[in-house]
Amino acid sequence: MGSVAVAVAAGVIVVPPGAGAAPETPVTRGVPQANCFWFGPMDKANPVTNKAYPETAAIYWGARFRVPAGARLILDGRYPHARFMSLNAYVDQGAVDSLEDQNIAPGPHSINPYVAGARRYATPRRYRVTVPAPGEDAPGPNVLDAPDANPGAVQELIYRVYLPDRAADAATRALPRPRLLLSDGSELRGRQVCAAINDPQRYFNVTTMPAALYDSLVHTPGADPITNSAFDPVRWERFFNTPLALSIFRYDTPSQDLRKKDLALGEVGGFYDNRAVKYTVGPINAAFGDVLVLRGKLPRTPRTGPGVTRMGRGQMRYWSICQNTSPVETQGVDCVDDSKVRRLLRGDRRYTIVVSRRATRPDNARRQCGVAWLNWGNRRDVLGRRSGTLIMRNLGANPRFAHSLQKVTPADISVTSLGRKSERDVLGPYLPKGKYTSTAAFERRGCSARGLG
């Protein structure tokens, strides 16, 4: 990962390269410990874990361990009642393999409630996942592999749950339980597993962009240091890799050769990404106005939550826009997801989202007026500016849906358009347009339950 964490929407803390040998006793660095195997939950409410742009509607747990040669780690779980769940395996902070809910085969006599049309509260709902040692194969379905990890290297997992129906689905007792099958045929369970394989470092350490680097990027020659890297209207950049993400600071003085080099890297992920999600990033700055108005079209997503008995279909599984602090802090501030925006939609599925501080929130930026409100937050960046980092997530897009971030590829991006033209061409109205205004100007638009048009 190096020392830069920018344009990442993984929502968890990350491990720095070159971490030294862990001490014999567990080190937690203030990260909550769910049980002897899983640490977390890691979310915005915890100041220690509010890093790397977390998604407020998701709950994250992590694990760090070493599976001995010839052994296999078994995770026995129950599908939670939620919109989405997944397990991702990581090498060098990049997701190299994942198992996503609808693709996890259920156990004998069990049902997978995430398959479209399935009964969401059906029982039994058990599944089993196998994690082999690095470089080794494992038989059967539901294998979560890290094929590029060196033998003996620390293996890392993240278990995610989006929009749980109820508290029980986000509780520690709902986490997958570990077992270890050794090469001699014996088996370890519970704390025996943890004692045998846990890495003593029981956290993902945070490394973010150094303030000096941020300062130098903001002061790129030819750019306006008051607003760089934000623009009015908002410019979005699909996240493929970190160097390409940093090009948002070079819009005013683009280097075509450098841009081509960044594009050639392709989609390499990183920063503990969720393989089911594609992200686009829009830097924002209050120097353009105290109120930012986002307008777009909401993709269709399945309804979930208490009382929804069948898993539905949609153009994607989940959608959200989150406001975050700068790449130096990477803290999550607030998110609005599809379940909050859906009830505000006009007949053409168009939405209006207002981003502002509480102190500058327009009186008509509320549900009764058909407007969703996204809290900008009060924290300034290290340069004293009211900047921010908008991140839009497209999770689990249907391959037949032509207007998702999943359809935007490095090959599509024009060097001369700096990524803006092709992304808009692919997403069309599903890529929000963002314009700045003032509190008073927005309030003059009035209030209508059908939205402001």
Buried (B, 14 or more C-beta within 10 A) or exposed (E): BEEBBBBBBBBBBBBEEEEEEBEEEBBEBEBBBBBBBBBBBBBBEBEBBBBBBBBBBBBBBBBBBBBBEEBBBBBBBBBBBBBBBBBBBBBEBBBBBBBBBBBBEBBEEBBBBBEEEBEBBBEEBBBBBBBBBBBBEBEEEBBBBBEEBEEEBBBBBBBBBBBBBEEEBBBEEBBBBBBBBEEEEEEBEEEBBBEBBBBEBBBBBBBBBBBEBBBEBBEBEEBBEEBBBBBBEBBBBBBBBBBBBBBBBBBEEBEEEBBEEBBEEEBEBBBBBBBBBBBBBBBBBBBBBBBBBBBBBBBBBBBBBEEBEBBBEBBBBBBBBBBBBBBBBBBBBBBBBBBBBBEBBBEEBBBBBBBBBEEBBBEBBBEEBBBBBBBBBEEEBBBEBBBBBBBBBBBBBBEEBEBBBBBBEBEBBEBEEBBBEBBBBBBEBBBBEBBBBBBEBBBEBEBBEEBBE
